[in-house]
């Protein structure tokens, strides 16, 4: 059966019922049913210097649980469920908080917690909630929250910052007679955040009475045509205002230069640039710019040319001998130099005229009448093997006759040319005839090249690599193929010797005139007169033949490369859009680009560099030419060329000094030994330069203060050292100069010998030359005929450009007696007349380390010479002095004995009284012992001491001294009684 449940009353109903039952009081109770309500969005504004936010709409929270007013018969208690207790802001780092102004009305207020800065943040966005003060039935807190409303607050700016100009100063250039729409623009900025206060509304020129005006955007222009004669430069002061009328904190200076009427061209260059040797690269145009006079330019091509044709062989190169240069470039093997610098060993070029210049390369001049014959054995060419001919040549258009550079022809009879190198007009021709062989067929024999370089009167480098059937010609490092090759039969067999000639061709005169000028030489043979023909007219240098090997391209480039030239080092990221080209010799540099500014930057980096330690001084002409292209090939501006020069200053010339032993003597046996005598055992080679040092500080203004000179030691190479004999030439039958070849090969040096001496060649350090020269030995196997021999040493650098002092050495074979012998030597015994001054067997050397009165330095004893030491010499001198004292003591003892005998006789004849006060005695103590000591002197000193000791064993130096004291006490020159040999002078005696 289903039961209906009893009616259950809610707790609130029970409370109401209880109130009704109570007659005294009535309780009004309301439940917190509703949430507070806010507007969905609020917008607010707050000023930087204020903290209260003005919201639109105002911040008011509404709640339906707000209290009601009941009838007067009832006593009503107001509940708190409808009141607003607070607001809560949601967001990170929100610098605002919200407070309740009136809880009953729900009015609130938003304010900032800290000072706001519009420049840091202009606006803020966050959410806000309202919550009421409601409680639950049991009296516990049960507040309700509203929805989240969005609040946007904008910070209002205050004009607190003044305008500031972007640049500290401004510059511009105006051409006279021209009015510009704008010369330049000045620009200022304001740090305020709002457009009203951050924008610059106007600029103003503060300087009065100037022909310029500035607009609101900062553009300055001239109000009238400017005149260069009236004012070269205007200085203006400009200020700025923001839209809040606040003036700039600092005004800015504007400089406007007036220049004469515009002329297109390069500006900012110097017509003379001085280059100091050893300073590296020197910028030629550090301030260069192109004035286009506002013309529209599409592209610019600039060409820089360095003129060095008057320096050496076209430019500055190392002036070592050609053979040394080949060695430095790795092409020394088998190379023979046909035009060497004249020397004692290589003297066939002595008669040729040269340029007489040592600052640069030595050049030989051929005027159509000179030629030189190369001695036999200098070079040998086998046509079946490869070989290379290298030469520097300067030749002009002198005619259409053949002009021979090099020719090997029959010495007599047949006049056949075995090989030759000659020019004919502007053609370069090489002839090579094959030797007789089993094959009688045609082979390439004559090779022709047509070159403008042959007749342009400029220096060019020619290299012929010959390996039949092909011949390759390199001119200035660029290969050229022959345009014509002629074949020929091999030569007929013959036993005729050949003659190699430079500058002409050797042939026998047959009586038939040819079309070549000939110059007869004073040489004749059985077959007829011998003549030179096909003379060369021009300049030659560095003519070499390398037998058995070809010269590779790397070595050819090394031989041709200049040590000076133009250099352009573009930094990373620079030179954008600029094409750069240079010729192999680095004398021409071309730059091309569309951006004028980039071309200008690249040209400012063009530099001159001379890598030689001692460059050739003088002027190098410099030229800058330009081609300007305009858009659509319209008429373009003409840029005139720029002419200047690079002045290479005179380098500090090194002074090469040779020092060492100038004079010494050695035992004859050393000269005759297999090792001989070292000529320069203590040679020292140094090089110094002298610089002027200006006085420091106030000394520059004092005319009495002079510049001081400072000497500094420098290190550089040598390429030649020549040792020559003075006086008679070397006699190969009895003397020679010998060199250890094992010490030369690792250093790459070569030695040539002649009857005049030896010559060392090759580029090497001063220390290497010093070591090799110290090992140079002189031998003479007939030294008894050698009284003295003088040698001279001279070293040089850069093929004779810098020459050392003449270092002379004099050597002697020692035979005693030598009154002024500087070095100790053994000698044969010689009889001595004076026994009191017996000469020792060795002569002690006289050392003069700091003063040399005789003009000769002291020679140290040879390390292998058998000479006594200093201690031995001292002992010999002491022993000799002791022998002398012993002999003197013996005489005194015997004199004392004679006096004793006379005293005894005086006792027997007392009546006789001698008065010896005026007695004069003449004694010769050496007379008795002359014969005895003449034999003893020929023996050793030790034997002399022994014999004297046996003669009087009891005599000591102390006894000798006592005898002297006794004689001194007598107070007169008397020496006492003597044996029968003493002579008495009794002319003054009185009886």
Buried (B, 14 or more C-beta within 10 A) or exposed (E): EEEEEEEEEEEEEEBBEEBEEEEEEBEBEBBBEBBBBBBEEBBBBBBBEBBEBBBEEEBBBBBEBBBEEEEEEEEBEBBBBBBBBBBBBEEEEBBBEBEBEEBBBBBBBBBBEEEBBBBEEBEBEBBBBBBBBBBEEEEEEBBBEBEBBBBBBBBBBBBBBBBBBEEEEBEBBBBBEEEBEEBBBBBBBBEBBBEEBBBBBBBBBEBEEBBBEBEEEBBBBBEEEBEBEEBEEBEBBBBBBBBBEBEBEEBBBBBBBBBEEBEBBBEEBEEEBEBBBEEEBBBBBBEBBBBBEEBEBBBBBBBBBBBBBEBBBBBBBBBBBBBBBBBBBEBBEBBBBBBBBBBBBBEBBEEBEBBEEBBBBBBBBBEBEBBBBBEEEBBBBEBEBBBBBBBBBBBEEBEEBBBBBBBBBBBBBBBBBBBBBBBBBBBBBBBBBBEEEEEEEEBBBBBBBBBEBBBBEBBBBBBBBBEBEEBBBBBBBEEBEBEEBEEBEBBEEEEEEBBBBBBBBBBBBEEEEBEBBBEEBEEEEEEEBBBBBBBBBBBBBBBBBBBEBBBBEEBBBBBBBBBBBBBBEBEEEEBEEBEBEBEBBBBBBBBBBEBBEBBBBBBBBBBBBBBBBBBBBBEBBBBBBBEBBBEEEEEBBEBEEBEBBBEBEEBBEBBBBBEBBBBBBBBBBBBBBEEBBBBBBBBEBBBEBEEEEEEEEEEEEEEEBEEEEEEEEBEBBBBBBBBBBEEEEBEEEBBBBBBEEEBBEEBBBBBBBBEBBBBBBBBBBBEBBBBBBBBBBBBBEBBEEBEEBBBBBBBBBBBBBBBBEEBEBBBBBBBBEBEEBBBBBBBEEEEBEEBEEBBBBBBBBEEEEEEEEEEBBBBBBBEEBEBBEEEBBEBBEEBBEBBBBBBBBBBBBBBBEBEEEEEEEEEEEEEEEEEEEEBEBEBEBBEBBEEEBEEBBEEEBEEBBEBBEEEBEEBEEEBBEEBEEEBEEEEEEBBBBBEEEBEEEEEEEEE
